[in-house]
Amino acid sequence: MKSIPPDGVPSPRLSAPLRAAGVVIGGLILAYIGLTYIAAPRQSGDLLPLWLAGEAFADGTPVYAPADSLYRMVPPDGWTERAIAAGYAGFVYPFVYPPLWAWVFAGLTRVTDFQTVAAVAGVLNPLLLLLTPVLAWRIAGAGLRLFPYVVISQVLIHMTAVGMIALNQNQAQILVSFLVLLALERSHSGRPFTAGAALALAASIKLFPAVFALLWLASGERRAFAAFAAVGAALGLASLAVAGWPLHAMFLSHVAAIGNTGFFSPLSFSFDSVATRMTDPVLVFVDLADTRSDPGIFRTMTLAEKPAAVALAGKVVLALTIAGFALAMARTGRAVRDGALWPAALAVFPLIGPLAWGYYFISATAFAPVLIARFGWARGGALLCVVYTPISLWASAVLSGLKSETQLIGACLFLILGCAFVLSARRLRVA
């Protein structure tokens, strides 16, 4: 069975001359993105903590900073000096991944250096950002040809806050987003073991993808769920075997601290933090670790402890969101699940977490061109402009002046995207 637009929906197909012009323009756009963004030097600030954690693990020094009730984004003592020794210049962030990855990178520190790892990541990450929308195209039965689909997705990813920062920082979320969509594509193609293994690997890097396994269970994808559970358990046991329980206890204490903290950054589009700010909390200003001595660099992160009511409300909203998507997926067929509900889930779930950096929406953005197939070039294109123009490179100067309001604006934009995916389900029918 395949999903197709119902009769009466404006066709996204164009005449032959327009298609030819589109191919030329699309090729020029991809070339511009490749030369301007993909080939640009990487700072690799988000890759650095993995490397430094590997060094610390190998040396037997602290991998995590001491736990606090607030997550202050401060690395262990001595990491700034380690970063300088690695040839890095910039902010030094803490390690927020499971201990398994400190052990993995400890092995890498014995055979290579940080600059080499960063260079390899700088080649692989653009490739993953190219392949992720291809997976989305296969999952959703997009209705658009692959080439225009990829061109549109690359513009939305590379020219907005979704991909610009992630690529510059060599952020691990790029790999996680690819693995999540690989899991969905393998499930879509009847390969449940590979699907479950890919999702388990994603959840071993960043925990949140584990939520999606519950949606598999609700929609009857029991073999994929079982594979996820088996591979996830194996990875968990392996992590305990190589790193021990104390490091895992420290990691979990940091996870709890993140959940208890409101992060006020214009680059994090979280309703959770917006709700915390609305309670007029006591603000905490933290100076980020930095290898640079330039006094003109803004280094302050603004945090606050969540009120108990906000923390409880966040847990309730998360539970209701899981239940709502689980019920919807249980009641619909694969065409609607893959073409509308999964894209909506990927847009909505990050909004209710304590952090929702722009790159948390890579997976949802990979599905965004689907809306052109569902609503037509005019309405679908206008919708994408509404969502992505305010967070584009060109609008960044304007948004920077709005400060905290940027969080609310960004969160509302991606909520609009999620709602658009849900509404697009009405335009699918089973052939």
C-alpha positions, 0 to 999 in steps of 0.5 A: 500500500502506498499513500497518495494525495486524495483527489482535489489536492493541488498537485505539486507537479510542474511543467517540463520547462519549470522542472528543468529550471528547477533542476538548474536552480536546485543544483546552484543552491546545493553548490552554494550550500556546499561551498558556503556552509559545508566547506566552512571551518568547524569549531567542533565545540560540541564534539570536544566534550566527548574527546575530553571525557575520553581523555579523562576516562583514560587518565582516571580523572573526573568525567562529569563535574560535581552534581548540583540541583541546577545543571550549570553547564560547567565542565570538570576542573582542568578541562579548559587546559585540556582543550587548549592542549588539544588545539581548540579555541572556544567554549568548553562544555561538559560531557552529558552523554552516557559513560559508554561513550567516554570509554569509546573515546578513551580508545580513540585518544590512544590512536589519534588526536582531536583535530583528526577526529574533528576533521572526520566528523566534519566530512561525515556530518554533512553526508548524514545531513544529506542522507537524513532527508532521503530517509524521510522521503522514503518513509513518508511517500513524499509525493515530490521527486527526490531531487527537489525534496533534497534541495528544499530540505538542505535549504531548511537545514543549512540556512536556519538554526536547525543545521547551521550551529550543529554543523559548525559544532560537529554536534552528535545530534546529527548522528542521532537524527540520522539513526532515528530516521534510519530506524523508522525507514527500516521499520517502514521497509519491514526490517524490524531488527535493524530498526530496533538496533538503530533506535537503541544506538540513538538512545545510547547517545541521547536518551530521548529517542527511547520514547519513540520505542513506546510508540512502536509498541502502541502501533503494533511494531512489536518486533522492532520494539523487542529488537530495541529492548534487546540491543538497548539492554546489551548496550546498557550492560556493556556500558556498566561493564566498561565504566562501572556503576558510580559513573552511571550514577553521576550521569543520572544525577546530571540528567535529573539536574537538567530536568530540574533546570530552566535554560533561557537561551534564544537558541533553545525553543522549549515550552518547558523553559518558557513556562519556567520564565513565566513564573518569574524565578530567581535567575542564576547567571553562569559564566561558561568555560572558555579558552579565549581571553577576549573580554568582548565575548559574551560568556554568560548562560542564564538558568533558573530552578524550575518551580515544583508546579512547572516540573510536575506539569512538564511530566504530565504534559510529556505523559499526555503527549506520549499517550496521545500519539500512542493512541493515534498511531494505534488507530491509524494505518501505516500510511498516516503514521509514517506520512504524518504522525511520525513527522509530527512527533519529531516536531512536538516532543523536543518542545516539551523537554528542558532543552530544545536546541535548533538541531533537535528539529533536524529529524522533523525538518527532514520531513518538512518538504512533505507539506508541499506534496500535501498542501501544494506548492503555494500553500505548502511553500508559504507554510514552510516560509512561515516556520523557517524564515524567522529562524533563518540566517537572514533573520538572526540579527532581528531575533537577537534583539528579542532576547528571551522572546525568541524562545517562545517564537521558536517554540510556537513555530515548531508547534505550527510545523507539528500541527501542519503534519497532523493536519496533513494526515487528512490529505492521505488515503490508502491506495 
